[in-house]
Amino acid sequence: MAQPKKKTTHSRSRMRKIKEHLENVNLVECPHCHNLIQPHKVCPYCGYYDGKQVLEVEKASK
């Protein structure tokens, strides 16, 4: 098996790894409460998914 001739520098390895960075999360508007949420997820603010309530969410009192 081939072996590297020289040590890979910190700079070169980081330049290679930068391509694997996290991208921005896509957000859509919840049709029930109009807050921004991730698509295909239950809304953490109102508990609705696909027009049906699937979670009971406690309202924070002020």
Buried (B, 14 or more C-beta within 10 A) or exposed (E): EEEEEEEEEEEEEEEEEEEEEEEEEEEEEBEBEEEEBEEEEBBEBBBBBEEEEEEEBEEEEE
